[in-house]
Amino acid sequence: MAPSQDPPAIRACLFDMDGLLIDSEDLYTICTNAVLHEFGKPDLPWHIKAQMQGRPGPEAGRIFQKWAQLPITREEMMAKVHGFQKQWFPTCKPLPGVETLLQTVSKKTQPRVEMALATSSHAANYHLKTAHLTETFSVFPQENIVLGDDKRIPAGRGKPAPDIYLLALSTVNARLKREGKEEITPAECLVFEDSVPGVESGRRAGMQVVWCPHPGLLEEMRGKEETVLAGLMGEHKEVEDENQQPGVVDRGGSGRRKGAPGEIGDGWGRLLPTLEDFPYASYGISV
Protein backbone atom coordinates (compact mmCIF):
# COMPACT_ATOMS: atom_id res chain seq x y z
CA MET A 1 0.00 0.00 0.00
CA ALA A 2 1.28 3.48 -0.81
CA PRO A 3 2.52 5.65 2.06
CA SER A 4 -0.17 7.97 3.45
CA GLN A 5 2.42 10.65 4.22
CA ASP A 6 6.17 11.02 3.87
CA PRO A 7 7.80 10.89 7.31
CA PRO A 8 9.10 14.22 8.64
CA ALA A 9 12.65 14.98 9.79
CA ILE A 10 13.61 13.46 13.11
CA ARG A 11 13.80 15.65 16.23
CA ALA A 12 14.01 12.93 18.90
CA CYS A 13 15.56 9.46 19.11
CA LEU A 14 13.97 7.01 21.53
CA PHE A 15 15.97 3.90 22.32
CA ASP A 16 15.15 0.42 23.53
CA MET A 17 18.01 -1.17 25.50
CA ASP A 18 18.18 -4.98 25.67
CA GLY A 19 19.55 -6.46 22.45
CA LEU A 20 19.63 -3.00 20.88
CA LEU A 21 22.19 -1.05 22.89
CA ILE A 22 23.72 -3.90 24.90
CA ASP A 23 24.22 -7.65 24.41
CA SER A 24 21.86 -8.59 27.24
CA GLU A 25 19.55 -10.63 24.99
CA ASP A 26 22.30 -13.21 24.52
CA LEU A 27 22.86 -13.19 28.29
CA TYR A 28 19.13 -13.72 28.89
CA THR A 29 19.42 -16.82 26.70
CA ILE A 30 22.41 -18.13 28.65
CA CYS A 31 20.56 -17.69 31.95
CA THR A 32 17.33 -19.22 30.68
CA ASN A 33 19.07 -22.21 29.11
CA ALA A 34 20.92 -22.90 32.39
CA VAL A 35 17.55 -23.34 34.13
CA LEU A 36 16.13 -25.40 31.27
CA HIS A 37 19.11 -27.75 31.36
CA GLU A 38 18.64 -28.21 35.10
CA PHE A 39 15.34 -29.91 34.31
CA GLY A 40 16.54 -31.80 31.21
CA LYS A 41 14.88 -29.42 28.77
CA PRO A 42 16.33 -28.28 25.41
CA ASP A 43 17.64 -24.78 24.68
CA LEU A 44 15.15 -21.95 24.29
CA PRO A 45 14.15 -21.84 20.58
CA TRP A 46 13.96 -18.58 18.68
CA HIS A 47 10.26 -18.88 17.93
CA ILE A 48 9.59 -18.66 21.69
CA LYS A 49 12.30 -16.11 22.42
CA ALA A 50 10.86 -13.90 19.66
CA GLN A 51 7.57 -13.75 21.59
CA MET A 52 9.34 -12.91 24.86
CA GLN A 53 11.65 -10.20 23.55
CA GLY A 54 10.80 -6.64 24.43
CA ARG A 55 7.96 -7.55 26.77
CA PRO A 56 7.79 -6.75 30.49
CA GLY A 57 9.27 -9.49 32.70
CA PRO A 58 5.99 -10.94 34.03
CA GLU A 59 4.53 -11.32 30.53
CA ALA A 60 7.77 -12.81 29.16
CA GLY A 61 7.82 -15.23 32.10
CA ARG A 62 4.26 -16.33 31.39
CA ILE A 63 5.10 -17.06 27.74
CA PHE A 64 8.23 -18.97 28.76
CA GLN A 65 6.54 -21.11 31.42
CA LYS A 66 3.65 -21.99 29.10
CA TRP A 67 6.19 -23.38 26.62
CA ALA A 68 8.73 -24.90 29.03
CA GLN A 69 6.25 -26.59 31.37
CA LEU A 70 8.83 -26.77 34.16
CA PRO A 71 7.79 -28.74 37.27
CA ILE A 72 8.11 -25.63 39.45
CA THR A 73 6.04 -22.50 39.93
CA ARG A 74 6.63 -19.45 37.79
CA GLU A 75 7.93 -17.63 40.86
CA GLU A 76 10.45 -20.41 41.55
CA MET A 77 11.49 -20.42 37.92
CA MET A 78 12.01 -16.64 37.88
CA ALA A 79 14.05 -16.82 41.09
CA LYS A 80 16.37 -19.39 39.50
CA VAL A 81 16.76 -17.33 36.33
CA HIS A 82 17.41 -14.18 38.34
CA GLY A 83 20.18 -15.95 40.23
CA PHE A 84 22.03 -16.49 36.95
CA GLN A 85 21.22 -12.96 35.81
CA LYS A 86 22.95 -11.46 38.85
CA GLN A 87 26.06 -13.30 37.70
CA TRP A 88 25.86 -12.47 33.99
CA PHE A 89 24.22 -9.04 33.65
CA PRO A 90 27.18 -7.10 35.08
CA THR A 91 29.17 -8.36 32.06
CA CYS A 92 26.90 -6.63 29.49
CA LYS A 93 28.72 -4.85 26.66
CA PRO A 94 27.56 -2.24 24.13
CA LEU A 95 26.73 -3.70 20.72
CA PRO A 96 28.62 -2.61 17.55
CA GLY A 97 28.05 1.00 16.56
CA VAL A 98 26.17 1.89 19.74
CA GLU A 99 28.68 4.14 21.46
CA THR A 100 29.40 6.11 18.27
CA LEU A 101 25.69 6.51 17.56
CA LEU A 102 24.86 7.69 21.09
CA GLN A 103 27.75 10.12 21.23
CA THR A 104 26.94 11.50 17.79
CA VAL A 105 23.24 12.05 18.48
CA SER A 106 23.88 13.56 21.92
CA LYS A 107 26.76 15.89 21.03
CA LYS A 108 27.01 16.51 17.29
CA THR A 109 23.51 17.07 15.94
CA GLN A 110 22.49 20.54 14.74
CA PRO A 111 19.79 21.39 15.62
CA ARG A 112 20.05 19.18 18.67
CA VAL A 113 18.18 15.87 18.49
CA GLU A 114 16.61 14.94 21.84
CA MET A 115 17.15 11.49 23.36
CA ALA A 116 15.26 9.16 25.70
CA LEU A 117 15.50 5.54 26.82
CA ALA A 118 12.41 3.31 26.96
CA THR A 119 13.19 -0.19 28.22
CA SER A 120 10.98 -2.98 29.53
CA SER A 121 13.70 -3.82 32.07
CA HIS A 122 12.66 -3.17 35.65
CA ALA A 123 14.83 -1.00 37.88
CA ALA A 124 16.78 -3.83 39.56
CA ASN A 125 17.78 -5.47 36.28
CA TYR A 126 18.45 -2.11 34.64
CA HIS A 127 21.03 -1.28 37.29
CA LEU A 128 22.60 -4.75 37.05
CA LYS A 129 23.09 -4.23 33.31
CA THR A 130 24.22 -0.61 33.31
CA ALA A 131 26.03 0.21 36.58
CA HIS A 132 29.39 -0.54 34.89
CA LEU A 133 28.43 1.33 31.70
CA THR A 134 27.96 4.79 33.16
CA GLU A 135 29.66 6.58 30.25
CA THR A 136 27.51 4.82 27.68
CA PHE A 137 24.23 5.64 29.42
CA SER A 138 25.21 9.12 30.62
CA VAL A 139 23.88 10.52 27.33
CA PHE A 140 20.32 9.99 28.62
CA PRO A 141 19.07 12.64 31.06
CA GLN A 142 17.70 10.89 34.14
CA GLU A 143 14.24 12.36 33.57
CA ASN A 144 14.22 10.81 30.08
CA ILE A 145 14.88 7.23 31.23
CA VAL A 146 11.65 5.21 31.37
CA LEU A 147 11.83 1.70 32.85
CA GLY A 148 9.39 -1.17 32.59
CA ASP A 149 8.14 -0.82 36.17
CA ASP A 150 7.46 2.91 35.86
CA LYS A 151 4.22 3.57 37.76
CA ARG A 152 3.08 5.90 34.99
CA ILE A 153 2.63 2.89 32.69
CA PRO A 154 -0.71 1.20 33.48
CA ALA A 155 -0.74 -2.52 34.25
CA GLY A 156 -0.82 -4.59 31.07
CA ARG A 157 0.28 -1.67 28.90
CA GLY A 158 3.92 -2.62 28.31
CA LYS A 159 5.26 -3.27 24.81
CA PRO A 160 3.71 -3.92 22.27
CA ALA A 161 1.26 -1.27 23.53
CA PRO A 162 2.47 2.24 22.65
CA ASP A 163 2.43 3.70 26.17
CA ILE A 164 6.12 3.44 27.04
CA TYR A 165 7.26 5.36 23.96
CA LEU A 166 4.54 7.99 24.36
CA LEU A 167 5.63 8.40 27.98
CA ALA A 168 9.28 8.73 26.94
CA LEU A 169 8.31 11.46 24.48
CA SER A 170 6.27 13.24 27.14
CA THR A 171 9.36 13.43 29.39
CA VAL A 172 11.24 15.14 26.57
CA ASN A 173 8.40 17.53 25.82
CA ALA A 174 8.00 18.46 29.48
CA ARG A 175 11.49 19.98 29.45
CA LEU A 176 11.02 21.63 26.06
CA LYS A 177 7.82 23.23 27.35
CA ARG A 178 9.63 24.54 30.44
CA GLU A 179 12.26 26.04 28.15
CA GLY A 180 9.64 27.65 25.91
CA LYS A 181 10.60 25.49 22.93
CA GLU A 182 8.38 23.80 20.36
CA GLU A 183 7.23 20.37 21.48
CA ILE A 184 8.00 17.27 19.41
CA THR A 185 5.25 15.24 17.74
CA PRO A 186 5.27 11.42 17.65
CA ALA A 187 5.88 11.56 13.88
CA GLU A 188 9.15 13.42 14.54
CA CYS A 189 10.46 10.59 16.75
CA LEU A 190 12.68 7.71 15.66
CA VAL A 191 12.35 4.57 17.77
CA PHE A 192 15.30 2.17 17.80
CA GLU A 193 14.22 -1.42 18.47
CA ASP A 194 15.44 -5.00 18.13
CA SER A 195 12.24 -6.85 19.06
CA VAL A 196 9.01 -7.46 17.17
CA PRO A 197 6.75 -6.27 20.05
CA GLY A 198 8.98 -3.20 20.39
CA VAL A 199 8.60 -2.30 16.72
CA GLU A 200 4.84 -2.59 17.06
CA SER A 201 4.95 -0.40 20.18
CA GLY A 202 6.77 2.32 18.27
CA ARG A 203 4.51 2.10 15.24
CA ARG A 204 1.37 2.23 17.41
CA ALA A 205 2.80 5.32 19.07
CA GLY A 206 2.80 6.96 15.62
CA MET A 207 6.59 7.07 15.42
CA GLN A 208 9.16 6.10 12.83
CA VAL A 209 11.07 2.93 13.67
CA VAL A 210 14.49 1.42 13.00
CA TRP A 211 14.46 -2.34 13.49
CA CYS A 212 17.90 -3.79 14.24
CA PRO A 213 17.20 -7.44 15.14
CA HIS A 214 19.46 -10.21 16.41
CA PRO A 215 20.49 -12.46 13.47
CA GLY A 216 18.56 -15.32 15.08
CA LEU A 217 15.38 -13.25 15.21
CA LEU A 218 15.87 -12.02 11.66
CA GLU A 219 16.11 -15.60 10.45
CA GLU A 220 12.94 -16.49 12.40
CA MET A 221 11.13 -13.56 10.74
CA ARG A 222 12.43 -14.28 7.23
CA GLY A 223 9.77 -13.30 4.70
CA LYS A 224 7.82 -11.28 7.29
CA GLU A 225 10.15 -8.27 7.47
CA GLU A 226 7.72 -5.76 5.93
CA THR A 227 4.91 -6.95 8.19
CA VAL A 228 7.14 -6.47 11.24
CA LEU A 229 8.18 -2.99 10.12
CA ALA A 230 4.55 -1.95 9.73
CA GLY A 231 3.75 -3.20 13.25
CA LEU A 232 1.27 -5.69 11.82
CA MET A 233 2.45 -8.95 13.41
CA GLY A 234 -0.57 -8.91 15.72
CA GLU A 235 1.41 -8.78 18.96
CA HIS A 236 -1.00 -6.27 20.47
CA LYS A 237 -4.01 -8.40 21.42
CA GLU A 238 -6.00 -6.01 23.59
CA VAL A 239 -9.23 -4.60 22.22
CA GLU A 240 -8.50 -1.07 21.05
CA ASP A 241 -10.62 1.56 22.73
CA GLU A 242 -9.45 5.05 21.90
CA ASN A 243 -11.38 6.60 24.76
CA GLN A 244 -9.66 4.40 27.35
CA GLN A 245 -6.10 4.10 26.08
CA PRO A 246 -3.83 6.19 28.31
CA GLY A 247 -1.63 8.60 26.41
CA VAL A 248 -2.47 7.45 22.88
CA VAL A 249 -2.36 10.45 20.56
CA ASP A 250 -2.59 11.13 16.85
CA ARG A 251 0.64 10.54 14.96
CA GLY A 252 1.45 14.07 13.93
CA GLY A 253 -0.94 14.42 11.01
CA SER A 254 -0.33 11.05 9.33
CA GLY A 255 -4.07 10.53 9.02
CA ARG A 256 -4.06 7.12 10.68
CA ARG A 257 -6.31 6.02 13.54
CA LYS A 258 -5.02 6.67 17.03
CA GLY A 259 -3.08 3.72 18.39
CA ALA A 260 -3.18 1.89 15.06
CA PRO A 261 -0.11 0.26 13.48
CA GLY A 262 1.29 1.31 10.12
CA GLU A 263 0.90 0.07 6.58
CA ILE A 264 3.07 -2.22 4.49
CA GLY A 265 5.65 -0.17 2.61
CA ASP A 266 4.67 3.17 4.15
CA GLY A 267 8.31 4.18 4.69
CA TRP A 268 7.94 4.70 8.45
CA GLY A 269 9.87 1.52 9.35
CA ARG A 270 13.34 0.50 8.24
CA LEU A 271 15.45 -2.63 8.78
CA LEU A 272 19.14 -2.14 9.57
CA PRO A 273 21.45 -5.13 10.21
CA THR A 274 23.64 -3.03 12.53
CA LEU A 275 23.80 0.42 14.12
CA GLU A 276 27.22 0.97 12.61
CA ASP A 277 27.48 3.74 9.96
CA PHE A 278 24.00 5.00 10.76
CA PRO A 279 22.43 7.00 7.86
CA TYR A 280 21.69 10.24 9.73
CA ALA A 281 21.03 12.36 6.64
CA SER A 282 18.25 10.07 5.42
CA TYR A 283 16.30 10.95 8.57
CA GLY A 284 16.90 14.67 8.22
CA ILE A 285 19.49 14.62 11.03
CA SER A 286 22.41 16.97 10.47
CA VAL A 287 25.73 16.07 12.11
N, C-alpha and C positions, 0 to 999 in steps of 0.2 A: 504494500500500500504506500502511496506517495506521502512524504512528510507533510504534516499539517502546518508546520512553521519551521523555518530555519532556526537552529538554536542560537541564542545571543552569545556575546563574548562573556567569558568567565570572570566573575568578581570574587568568588570564594571557592576554596577547595576543602571538601569535607572527607576525612579519611577514616576508613575502617582500620583495624590494627592486626588482628590475628591472621597470619597467612598473606597479609598485604604489605605491612610494614616490617613485621618480624616473622621468624621461622617457627612460630609457636604451633602452627597446624601440624607440622611433622612431629613436634614434641607431644602434642595431644595424642597422636597415633601411637607413639612409643608407649605412653602411659596406659592407654586403653588396651593395647595388645598385651601388655604385661599382666593385666587383670584377666583378660580373656584366656591367656595361656595357663593361668593358675587353675582354671576350671576346665582345661582340656579343649577349649574352643579355638577356632581358627582366627587368623588376623581379621581386623575390621575391613570389610570390602568397601570400595569407593562408592558403590551405589547407596550404601547406608551413610557413609561419612558425608556424602554430598547433601543428604537431607539434614544432617546435624550442623554443618558448617554455618556460621554466622548467626545461629539462633541463641537465645538466652540459655544458660546452663540447665535449668529445670526442664525446658522443652527438649533440648538435645539429649538429656539423660533419659527422658521418656522414650524417645525414638530408639535410642541405643538399647535400653532394657527390653523393649518390645521385640527387637530383633535377636538379641543375645540370649534371652531367656536364662539368665544366670540363676542358680538356686539360692540367691540371697535377695534381700530387699533392695530397692533402688537406693535407699539411704546408705546401706552397707556398701553397695557397689560404688557410690560416689565417694564415700570415705576412703575406700581403697585407691581409687583413681587419684584422689587429691593427695594421698600420701606420696605417690610417684611424681605428681606435679610439683610438689614442694622441692623435690630433688632436681627436676629437669628444668622448670621454668626459669630459674635464675641463670640458665645458660643460653637464653634466647639471644639471637643475633639479627641485626637488620638484614633484610633481603637485598639483592643486587639493585643498585640504582636509587635506593630509598634515601640515603643520607644526602646525596647530591640533589635529589628532587626537593626534599624538605628544606634544605638550606637555600636553594634557588628561589622557591616560592616565598619563603619567609623574609629573605633579605634582598633579592635582586629584581623583584617585579615592580614595574612602573606603568600605571598606578599600582599601588600595593594591592595584592590579592590576599584576602583574609583567609584564615585557616581555622579548622576545628577538627576534633577527634570524636568519633562516634562508634564506640565499641560495645559489643554485647558482653564483654568480660566484666564481671563484678569487681568491686574494689579490691578485695583480697588478692585475686588472681592478677589483676592489673598491676598491682605493686610488686608481686613476685616476678612478673615478666619485665618490668621496666625500671626497677630501682637501680639497676646497674647500667642503665642506658639513659642517664639523665641528660646528656648532651643531645642525643637524638630527639628526645621528647620535649626538650626545653623550648622548641619552636611553637608549641601549643600553649597559649595563655591558659592558666588554670580554669578560668571561667568558661573557656571554650572546650573543655574536656567533658564529654558526656559518657558515663559508664552504664552498663546494662542494668544495674540495680538503682539507678537514679529514680528517686521517688516521684519525679515529674512525669515519668513514663507509666501510664496505667497498666495494671496487671493484664497480661495477655497481649500487650501491644508492642512487643519486641519485634525485631526483624522476622518476617518480611513486611510487617506493617510499616508505614512511613514515619511513625512518630519520632523515632530517635534522630533521624536526619532533620526533620522539621524543628525539633528541639535544639539541635546543634546550631542550625541557622538562626534561631531566635536568640541564642546567646551572643552570636556575632552582632545581630541587629540591635540588641540592647545597648551595646557599647557605641555603635555608630549613631544611634539616636541620642545618646548622652552627649556625643561630640558634635551634634548638629549636622551629621552627614547623611547622605541619601542611603536608605536601607536597601538591602539586597533581596531580590526576588528568588524564589526557588529555581526558576529557569536560568538564572545567572550563577548557579552552583554546579560544581563538578564533583561528583561522588566517586571515590576510588574504592573499589571492592574486589574481593577475590571469590566470594561465595555467591551461589545462585539466589538464596533468600535475600542477601544483601543488595544485589542488583535490583531485585524487585522492590525492595524497600526504597531505594533511591529513585527508581522510576515512578513509584506511587507517590513519592514526595514531589513530583514534578520537576525533578532535577536531571541534568545530564550525568551520564555514568561511564566510567572507565572500568572495564572488567579485566582483571589481571589474575587469572586462575592458576592454581597448582596444575602442573602437567597431568597429574592423575585425574583431576576433576575435568580438565579439558578433554581428555580422552573419553571419559564417561559421558560427556555432553556432546560428543562428536555428532554433527548433523543437526544439532539443536541450538547452535550458537546464536542465530538471529532471534530465536524465540526467547532465549535467556536475556539477550540485550534489550529486548522490548519489555521485559518483566512479565512475560506471559506464560511462565512455567506452571502457574497455578499454585504457587507456594502459599499464597495468602487465602486461607479458607474461610475466614469469617465473613458473615453477611455484611455487605457494605451498606452503611446507613450514614449518609452525609451529615445528618443532623446530630449524630451521636459520636462521630469520630473526633477525638480530641486533636486539635491543632491542624487538621487537614485543610489546606488552602488551595486555591487555584494556582496553576503552574505558570504564572507570569504571562498570561495572555495566549497560551498555546491552543486554547479552545477545547481542551479535553476535560472530561468530567473530573470533579474533585476526587482525589484518591485513586483514580484509575491508572492502570499501567500504560505503557506506550503502544506503538504500532510497529509491526515488522518493517524494517528499513527506513524508519523515520529520522535517522541520523542523530538521535539523542543518546545512543549507546555505542560504545566502541570497544573492541577486543584488542588488548595489547599483551603480548607474551611476556613482557618484562617492563619494569618502570625505568629501565636504563634508556638514555637518549630520548627523554620525553618530548613530544612535539608541541611545545608551548604555543607557538605561533598559530597552529591550527585551531586553538581554542581562544584566540584573541588575547593571549597573555604575552605581554612584552617584557623581555628580560635583557 
